[in-house]
Amino acid sequence: MAANPPGQVGFQNKNRAAILAELDKEKRRLIQSQSMNNPGASIPLSRPAVNKEFRDQAEQQHIAAQQKAALQHAHAHSSGFFITQDSSFGNLILPVLPRLDPE
């Protein structure tokens, strides 16, 4: 490997510094133009925490309304019996099978 003359090394270092400065300037310009084109880009996507109790209550009311609608629909369009109950599988209503005494 050939050694570079001392003057050449200084020139390469200055050239590298100039290239790095130019790249940094270009990077800043691109970031600035991106934020100008997308004003919402600088807004954080996470929202402040909403009161958990309020959110849970609203969710429970929504589920209750869905259960009521599903139960009314099932009663209107089926001859079976259904109940509302929490299900491990996400079902809003469950069919009820009557127990018959063995004769």
N, C-alpha and C positions, 0 to 999 in steps of 0.2 A: 504494500500500500504506500503510495507516494505521499510525502509530507507536503502540506501547503505552505507557501511562503508566508511570513508573518503579516505582511500587508493584506494578503488574501483572506486570512482568518478574521481580521478586524472588519473587512468589507462584508464577509458572510454574516457576522454577528449583527452588523448594522442593518443588513438586508432582512435578516430574520425578524429583528425588532420592528422594522417598518411593515413587514407583512403581518405580523401579529397585531400591531396597532391598527392596521387597515381592517383586518378581520374583526377585531373588537368593535371598531366603529360601525362596520356593516351589520354586525350582530345587534348592536343597540338600535340602529336605524330600523331593522326588521321588526324587532320587538315593539318599538314605538309605533310603527305603521300598523302592526297587527292589533295593538290596543286601540288605535284610532278607528280601524275598520270594524272591530268587534268590541263595542263599548262595554258589553257585559262580561267580556273575558276576564277583566280584572276583578270582577265581583266574586267573592268566594262562593262556592256551590253549596256549602253547608249552611243550614239555617240555624239560628239560635234555638236551643232546646225549648220546645213548647211544653206547657204544663202537662205532665204525663197523665195526671188524673183526668184532665179535660179530654185528652186524646183517647184514653181508654173508655171513658163514658160515651163519647161520640161513636167509637167503634162498636161498643155494645148495643147502642141504639140502632145502628145500621144493621147489625146482625139480627137483632130482634125484628126489625122491619122485614128483612129478607125471609126470616123464618115464618113470620105471619103470612106473607104473600105466598110462600111455598106451601104452607099448610092449607090455606084457602084454595089454592089451585088444585092440590091433591084431593081435597074433600069434594070439590066441584066435579072433577074429571075421573074419579075412581070410586069403586065401591068398597075399598079397603079402609082401614083405620090407620092413622098416622099420629105421631107425637113429635114435639120439638125436644131435642136433647142434643147435648154436645157429643160429637162423634169424633173418633180418632182419625177418621178418613175425610173429614170436612163436610159431611152430609148435614144439611140444615134440618131435615126431618127424617124420622125413621119409621118404617112400617111396623105395625103392631099385629102380631099373630095371636089370636086368642088361644088360651090353654083349654083343652077339652079333657074332662075327666074320663079316664079309661072305664069302659063299661064291662 
